[in-house]
Structures are given as C-alpha cells and as structure tokens.
Amino acid sequence: MQFKTTREVLLRPLQLVTGVVERRQTLPILSNLLVIANESGVSLTGTDLEVELVARVAEGVVVEAPGEATIPARKLADIWRSLPENAEVSITTDADRAIVRSGRSRFSLAMLPAGEFPGVEGTAGDVELDVEAADFRRLIDQTSFAMAQQDVRYFLNGMLLEISPDFVRAVATDGHRLAMCTLNKGSGGSGIQAIVPRKGVLELGRMISEDNGKVSLSISRNHIRVSNSEYTLTSKLVDGKFPDYEKVIPRDAGEPLSGDRVALKDAFSRAAILSNEKYRGVRLLLAHDQLTIQANNPEQDEAEVVLTVEYSGPEIEIGFNVGYLQDVLSVLGSDTVKISVSDANSSALIEAPGSEDSIFVVMPMRL
C-alpha cells in the first residue's frame, strides 16, 4: 500500500477515528487503525468492539498502490498532529512496517495483520430514515449532558433515541435531571426505541458538524448505524428498558418564572463559587418579581445574589444542584428562559419560551 496526501486532509478524520480507540486494550489489534487504500481513496477504521467509526477520504489523496494495513492509532495521530501545516505526507507499507515520510522526517511503525482486525457486526435496520445534520446535532447537544456516567442502572448510561411515525426524540437522564428534545419528523413507519451508549453519543457529537447535509439512521434491535458523506458510526445498543420519562415531566408545574437566560446563568455561576463543592446545592427564594439565590459551604462562607425576574406566584423556597441548572442554561439558545416550580418539593420544569421542542426537568434537593 502506498499513498500521498497533505497533513490537513487526514488530520480531522484521524483525530475522530482515534477517539474511538481505547487506550487500554485486551487485544493488541484494537490499538490499531485499519487503513484501506483503493481507487475510491483512503478509509480509516477504529473500533473498541462496541463502537466502530469509519472515515472515508476521497479528495486530496493520491493512491499509488492499493492495499490495506493496520497502523498504531495514537502514534500515527500524534505524528500527524506534530507535522507542519500543509506538509506533504506519504505512507508506504511492506510486510510488517508502515513508513510515514514528510519532508526530512521518517517514521517506521510496526503493523499487525489486517486480516485480524475485527468489525462490529451490524444487521439490516428495522427502521431507516434521513435527518438534517443540524437537527440531529441539536438532538445530541440538547440532551447528552444529562446522561449518567457510571450508574449501576446501566440503561441510564446513554441516550434514548425514540423514533415514531410522528417524531424523532432524544431523552437522557441520570435520575436527578432529565433532558428531552423532539423533532417533528417521524419515520413514517412503525416506532422503535434504542438506547445509544454514552461513548457512541459523544462520538456522534464529534462526528456530525452543523452543515447543510443529511445523516442516515439505521436502527436494528442491537445496533445503530449513523452515516453522512464522510463518516459511518456503528454502535451496539444498551440492552435494557429506559424509564417512562413521561411520568417525570411535571404536568401542573405552577406559575412560571421568566428571566434573562444569560443573567440567570451568570447569577448561578457567582453563587456557585461559595456552594459546597461536594453537594453543589443552592437555595432559591421566589417572591414577587424577584429571585434570591443563596449558597454556603462548610467553611461558613455565604453568597447571596438577587435578580429581578417576572414572577407573580406564591413565595417558594427550594433547593437545587446549581451545576444542573447551569448545564441547562448553557444548552438553551434562547434569550429568555422559563422556570416553573409548583412547591418546595416539586421538580423544576425549564423551557425556552415559544420553543416546545426542548424540555428540561431538574429534581429538587434538601439543603
């Protein structure tokens, strides 16, 4: 195998595909990328047996001798990143070595047999549809922050993707908060629910740029495959039943508080400085057209921030994890935000006025 290209052509594909490769592997072959060069260009494949990402590069690559090889992923990516901008690079392979040349630099990397490289098995999709790339990226951005990380309830360590005849919806929760985003575009066929694992969701977020193209979704009982013109990500699904998220969303959330999103976010950030580093709790005092945010910590430090808001409901005192509130306000793109709380023991429903596609729920905490 032999091909020539420039640093910039393969830089992003290399970084994305290497992101799938785990640093500690039980199988040495999983530390490598499968590189295939043919008349169509060059493809790079990385996998950890749960998630597989394939990058295809057709333009800017000159293939002089077709072939395939497995090359150490992180070493190749580090070499590529270290090269000067717009540097010309060539990769040549022989029986067991890959030679990377650029200018007066030469790197020789040990290879493993390409025939040993495993693939993530995927079956034909039960549901297939195309979605605008910007819309699918929005689904991920609006919900992924609420996924659990290492919860024993393994089905929370991912994002629910629900496709019905009427809508496409993403839902994530860690048991303390919930984020839901809905596109009013369905498959037109029967519905399906799939729990995409946390790693698959994060890699999708990196892979899909907010361009004007489309992404193709193919979901079967055990796998999801997401493709655009440059990349294909295949991920195993989490085998479990996602909680009934509809029961978590408050239906009678009480009188809403409306305020400037940026001002609220800044106020929470100031109060968070003196909150307990472990529990991150702040106390909210709602009164007529006024919100008071209070925080304290074991060192007896105290913070109080007062904001003018629109609120005409009863006086309420309630506690929340300030980090959860900050996360929601960070992903909302609106100028104003609406927060609804019915009493001191109820969850907060957070929305952007006039935009019903995203809903956020944050559970209260005792202070």
Beta strands, then each sheet from edge to edge (+ up, - down):
strand 1: 2-6
strand 2: 32-38
strand 3: 41-47
strand 4: 51-57
strand 5: 62-65
strand 6: 67-72
strand 7: 88-93
strand 8: 97-102
strand 9: 105-110
strand 10: 127-132
strand 11: 158-163
strand 12: 168-173
strand 13: 177-183
strand 14: 192-197
strand 15: 214-219
strand 16: 223-227
strand 17: 231-236
strand 18: 256-260
strand 19: 281-287
strand 20: 290-296
strand 21: 302-308
strand 22: 316-321
strand 23: 336-340
strand 24: 348-352
strand 25: 355-362
sheet 1: 5+ 1- 7+ 8- 9+
sheet 2: 6+ 2- 3+ 4- 17+ 16- 15+ 10-
sheet 3: 14+ 11- 12+ 13- 25+ 24- 23+ 18-
sheet 4: 21+ 20- 19+ 22-
end
